[in-house]
């Protein structure tokens, strides 16, 4: 029986697509990129994304191409991508940032016309639908994360279109797995309980402050350190997950460790409770979408598709960085901030920059990812802190290069 087949079967029943179990979504994404993209291929992606994903793309031996984004949600704006860019990309990678859906139908049509794969990063989007169809069923393949939705700290899936492809990917996955460690399995199994205890006992603030003072956090800022000279050297070995492991493993060191039966059993129990978790998220999204800091597209999404079980709710605020620090005093640690955009972070040596970067820069610097499971606490904290809602500046009108000629001339 293939590794993780019971978990994969449960996800297959939920999604309606063949699924491969992986220890993490980042490994699932790497499998997809290696399967459908030749080394040196150019992958269109949003610059408002986790830096780990940039390094997964580089590890697969690919060239990231940063796309213009929608200023309200940070996802790819297909209409703003120049035709010259569309003609040179070999694949498209969605984000579904915080669970807000990409324009997958438009992207699917464009990819079909170009004959290139659409790979969905659905790590934030279990439970998100577009016109009644779940995210993860539009593309050639889709990577999912259990750790984002069921209070787990491990587990992922790669959803594909047919059983033959699934079997091929299972073999590729098995070649990339490293042996399990019992101690690591136990730590991963107990970590959700420890997090729950910290929240229940209202210890978020002292624990978080202590971890920062002791240097126990791998990131000193929203982005990890780039280490550009070392990264340049790793490019000579790509495609190679091992060469890029110092970057890909950040925040999840066992991202490709073969989980034992104990941990897989716990993940199975948590997956069985996914619907309850999604219901709680919907309730929190409803409250946050009604708040002063939500965006018109967020309110429109909840009005059109009903309550959406977002992983995080993208609130838009002024002085976001200062707010992030002050929210810790209210027991709220706001993670998943992706600022600066990837092209500003990595530079042209490692990625093609967006031709229109302003929207990504504005969104990345103003978005506050709010956990819908903590909606009441976050609304109370933002109210106490007198947080000011932010709205993107209107684009300047396009002016003719020369004034029109007078009538009759």
C-alpha positions in Angstrom: 0.0 0.0 0.0 1.5 3.4 -1.0 2.7 5.6 1.8 -0.1 7.8 3.2 -2.7 6.2 1.0 -5.5 6.4 3.6 -5.0 10.1 4.0 -4.8 10.5 0.3 -8.0 8.6 -0.2 -9.8 10.8 2.3 -8.7 13.9 0.4 -9.6 12.3 -2.9 -13.2 11.7 -1.7 -13.4 15.3 -0.6 -12.0 16.9 -3.7 -13.0 14.5 -6.4 -9.4 14.3 -7.8 -6.6 11.8 -7.4 -4.4 12.8 -4.4 -0.8 12.1 -3.4 0.0 12.5 0.3 3.1 14.5 1.2 4.7 15.6 4.5 4.1 19.2 3.5 2.6 21.4 0.8 6.0 22.7 -0.2 7.1 19.2 -1.1 3.8 18.7 -3.0 4.5 21.9 -5.0 8.0 20.8 -5.7 6.7 17.5 -7.1 4.3 19.4 -9.4 7.0 21.7 -10.7 9.4 18.9 -11.4 6.7 16.8 -13.1 5.3 19.5 -15.4 8.2 22.0 -16.0 11.5 21.4 -17.7 14.6 22.9 -16.1 15.0 26.5 -17.0 11.3 27.0 -17.6 9.7 30.3 -16.7 6.9 30.3 -14.1 4.5 33.2 -13.7 3.6 33.8 -10.0 2.5 36.6 -7.7 5.2 38.5 -5.9 3.0 38.6 -2.7 3.8 35.2 -1.6 5.8 33.2 1.0 9.5 33.4 0.3 9.7 29.6 0.8 7.6 29.3 -2.4 10.2 31.3 -4.3 12.9 29.0 -3.2 10.8 25.9 -4.1 10.6 27.3 -7.6 14.3 27.9 -7.7 15.0 24.5 -6.3 13.1 23.0 -9.2 15.5 24.7 -11.6 13.0 27.2 -12.8 13.0 31.0 -13.3 10.3 32.9 -11.3 8.5 35.6 -13.2 6.7 38.1 -11.0 3.2 39.1 -12.3 1.2 42.3 -11.7 -1.4 41.7 -9.0 -4.8 42.9 -8.0 -4.3 45.8 -5.5 -7.1 44.4 -3.3 -6.0 40.8 -2.8 -2.4 40.3 -4.0 -3.3 37.6 -6.5 -2.3 37.7 -10.2 -4.1 40.2 -12.4 -4.2 38.3 -15.7 -5.3 41.4 -17.7 -2.3 43.4 -16.5 0.3 40.8 -17.6 1.8 42.1 -20.8 1.4 40.0 -23.9 5.1 39.8 -24.2 5.2 38.1 -20.8 2.4 35.7 -21.7 4.4 34.6 -24.8 7.5 33.7 -22.8 6.2 31.9 -19.7 6.0 28.1 -19.5 3.7 27.7 -16.5 1.5 29.6 -14.2 1.5 29.2 -10.4 -1.5 30.6 -8.5 -1.5 31.7 -4.9 -5.1 32.0 -3.6 -3.6 34.3 -1.0 -5.1 33.8 2.4 -7.9 31.7 0.7 -9.0 34.6 -1.6 -9.4 32.8 -4.9 -7.2 33.6 -7.9 -9.0 34.4 -11.2 -8.6 30.7 -12.0 -11.1 30.5 -14.8 -9.4 33.3 -16.7 -5.9 31.8 -15.9 -7.2 28.3 -17.0 -8.3 29.7 -20.4 -5.1 31.5 -21.0 -3.0 28.4 -20.1 -5.1 26.2 -22.3 -4.6 28.7 -25.2 -0.9 28.7 -24.6 -0.6 25.0 -24.0 1.1 25.4 -20.6 0.2 23.9 -17.2 -1.7 25.8 -14.5 -0.4 24.8 -11.1 -2.6 25.8 -8.1 -1.1 26.6 -4.8 -4.1 25.8 -2.7 -2.3 25.8 0.7 -4.5 28.6 2.0 -7.6 27.5 0.2 -9.1 24.3 1.4 -12.8 25.0 1.3 -12.6 28.0 -1.1 -14.9 27.6 -4.1 -15.4 29.6 -7.4 -18.9 29.4 -8.7 -19.5 26.2 -6.7 -16.3 24.5 -7.8 -13.5 23.9 -5.3 -10.1 25.5 -5.7 -7.7 22.7 -6.6 -9.8 21.4 -9.4 -9.1 24.0 -12.1 -5.4 23.3 -12.7 -3.2 20.6 -14.0 -2.2 20.0 -10.3 -2.9 21.6 -7.0 -0.9 21.6 -3.7 -2.8 21.6 -0.4 -1.6 22.0 3.2 -3.2 20.4 6.3 -1.2 22.5 8.7 -3.0 25.7 7.6 -6.5 24.4 8.3 -6.8 21.7 11.0 -4.3 23.0 13.6 -1.8 20.4 12.5 1.9 21.3 11.9 2.5 18.9 9.0 0.9 17.1 6.1 0.0 18.1 2.5 -1.5 16.7 -0.7 -0.9 17.0 -4.4 -4.1 16.7 -6.4 -3.9 15.5 -10.0 -6.2 14.6 -12.8 -5.7 10.8 -13.2 -4.5 7.7 -11.4 -1.6 7.1 -13.7 -0.1 10.5 -12.9 -0.7 9.9 -9.2 1.3 6.7 -9.3 4.2 8.4 -11.2 4.2 11.2 -8.5 4.2 8.7 -5.7 7.4 7.2 -7.0 9.0 10.6 -7.4 7.8 11.5 -3.8 9.3 8.4 -2.4 12.7 9.2 -3.9 12.6 12.6 -2.2 11.5 11.5 1.3 14.1 11.2 4.1 13.7 8.7 7.0 11.4 9.6 9.8 12.7 10.4 13.3 10.6 9.3 16.2 11.5 12.3 18.2 10.5 14.6 15.4 7.2 12.8 15.0 6.4 13.1 18.7 7.3 16.8 18.6 5.1 17.4 15.6 2.2 15.5 17.2 2.4 17.5 20.4 3.0 20.9 19.0 -0.7 21.7 18.3 -1.5 20.8 21.9 1.2 23.1 23.1 -0.1 26.0 20.9 -3.6 25.4 22.2 -2.4 25.5 25.8 -0.5 28.8 25.3 -3.7 30.4 23.9 -6.0 29.0 26.6 -3.7 30.2 29.4 -3.3 33.6 27.7 0.4 33.2 27.4 0.8 34.3 23.8 2.5 37.6 24.7 5.2 36.3 27.2 5.9 33.2 25.1 6.3 35.2 21.8 8.4 37.9 23.4 10.7 35.3 25.1 11.2 33.4 21.8 12.2 36.6 20.1 14.7 37.6 22.8 16.2 34.1 22.9 16.6 34.0 19.1 14.4 30.9 18.8 12.5 32.3 15.7 14.1 31.6 12.3 12.9 35.0 10.9 13.9 38.3 12.4 11.6 40.1 9.9 8.7 39.2 7.6 11.2 37.7 5.1 14.1 35.2 5.9 17.6 36.3 5.1 18.4 35.8 1.4 22.1 34.9 1.7 22.6 35.9 -2.0 26.1 34.5 -2.6 25.2 31.2 -1.2 22.0 31.2 -3.2 23.9 31.9 -6.4 26.1 28.9 -5.7 23.1 26.6 -5.2 21.8 27.5 -8.6 24.6 25.5 -10.2 23.1 22.4 -8.7 19.5 23.0 -9.6 17.2 21.2 -9.9 18.0 20.0 -6.5 15.9 20.1 -3.3 19.0 19.3 -1.2 20.9 22.3 -2.5 18.1 24.6 -1.6 17.1 22.9 1.7 18.5 25.7 3.9 15.8 28.0 2.5 13.0 25.6 1.8 13.1 24.1 5.3 12.7 27.4 7.2 9.8 27.1 9.7 9.2 23.5 8.8 12.4 21.4 9.1 10.7 18.1 8.6 9.1 19.2 5.3 10.1 16.0 3.6 10.5 13.5 6.5 8.5 10.2 6.1 5.9 10.5 8.9 5.3 7.5 11.0 1.9 5.9 11.8 1.4 7.9 15.0 1.6 11.3 13.2 -0.4 10.1 10.2 -3.1 8.8 12.5 -3.3 12.2 14.2 -3.6 13.9 10.9 -6.4 11.5 9.9 -8.4 12.5 12.9 -7.8 16.2 12.3 -8.8 15.8 8.6 -12.0 14.2 9.7 -12.8 17.3 11.7 -12.0 19.7 8.9 -15.6 20.6 8.2 -16.1 21.8 11.7 -13.0 23.9 11.4 -14.2 25.4 8.2 -17.5 26.3 9.8 -15.8 28.2 12.6 -13.7 30.0 10.0 -16.8 31.1 8.0 -18.3 32.6 11.2 -15.1 34.6 11.8 -14.9 35.7 8.2 -18.4 37.0 8.4 -17.5 39.2 11.4 -14.3 40.5 9.9 -15.8 41.2 6.5 -18.3 43.5 8.2 -15.6 45.4 10.0 -14.3 48.8 8.9 -10.9 47.3 7.8 -12.3 44.9 5.2 -12.2 45.6 1.5 -15.1 45.9 -1.0 -13.9 42.8 -2.9 -13.9 40.8 0.4 -17.4 41.9 1.2 -18.5 41.1 -2.4 -16.9 37.6 -2.2 -18.9 36.8 0.9 -22.1 38.2 -0.6 -21.7 36.3 -3.9 -20.3 32.9 -2.7 -21.7 33.0 0.8 -19.5 32.6 3.8 -16.0 31.7 2.8 -13.7 29.7 5.1 -10.6 31.8 4.6 -7.3 30.9 6.2 -6.7 34.5 6.9 -8.8 37.6 6.3 -6.9 40.3 4.4 -7.7 43.5 6.4 -6.2 46.7 5.1 -4.8 49.1 7.6 -2.4 52.1 7.9 0.7 51.7 10.0 0.5 47.9 9.6 4.0 47.1 11.0 3.4 49.1 14.2 0.0 47.4 14.6 1.6 43.9 14.2 3.8 44.7 17.2 1.0 46.1 19.3 -1.3 43.2 18.6 1.0 40.9 20.5 0.0 42.8 23.7 -3.6 41.6 22.9 -2.6 38.0 22.5 -2.6 38.1 18.7 0.5 37.1 16.6 -0.1 38.2 13.0 1.9 35.9 10.8 1.9 35.3 7.0 2.9 38.9 6.1 4.7 38.8 2.8 6.4 42.1 2.6 8.4 43.3 0.6 7.2 41.7 -2.7 9.4 38.9 -4.0 10.9 41.0 -6.8 12.0 43.7 -4.3 13.2 41.0 -1.9 15.2 38.8 -4.2 16.2 41.2 -7.0 16.7 40.6 -10.7 19.4 38.0 -10.2 16.9 35.5 -8.9 13.6 36.5 -10.4 12.1 38.6 -13.3 10.5 41.7 -11.7 6.9 42.7 -12.2 6.4 45.2 -15.0 3.9 47.0 -12.8 5.0 46.6 -9.1 3.1 49.4 -7.4 0.0 47.4 -6.6 2.0 44.6 -5.0 4.0 47.1 -2.9 0.9 48.8 -1.7 -1.0 45.7 -0.8 2.0 44.0 0.9 2.6 47.0 3.1 -1.0 47.5 4.2 -2.5 44.0 4.5 -3.0 42.6 8.0 -3.7 38.9 7.8 -6.4 38.2 10.5 -7.1 34.8 11.8 -10.9 34.3 11.5 -10.8 31.9 14.5 -9.7 35.0 16.5 -12.1 37.4 14.9 -13.7 38.8 18.1 -10.3 39.3 19.7 -8.8 41.0 16.6 -11.8 43.4 16.2 -11.6 44.3 19.8 -7.8 44.9 19.6 -8.0 47.0 16.4 -10.8 49.1 17.9 -8.7 49.6 21.1 -5.7 50.5 19.0 -7.8 52.9 16.8 -6.5 51.3 13.7 -7.2 53.3 10.5 -8.6 51.6 7.5 -6.5 51.9 4.3 -7.7 52.2 0.8 -5.5 51.9 -2.3 -4.8 55.2 -4.2 -6.8 55.6 -7.4 -4.7 55.1 -10.5 -3.7 58.3 -12.3 -5.7 59.0 -15.5 -3.9 58.2 -18.7 -3.1 61.4 -20.5 -2.3 61.8 -24.2 1.3 62.5 -25.1 0.2 65.6 -27.0 -2.9 67.9 -26.8 -5.6 67.3 -29.4 -5.5 69.5 -32.5 -8.1 72.2 -32.6 -11.3 71.4 -34.5 -11.0 72.1 -38.3 -7.3 71.5 -38.5 
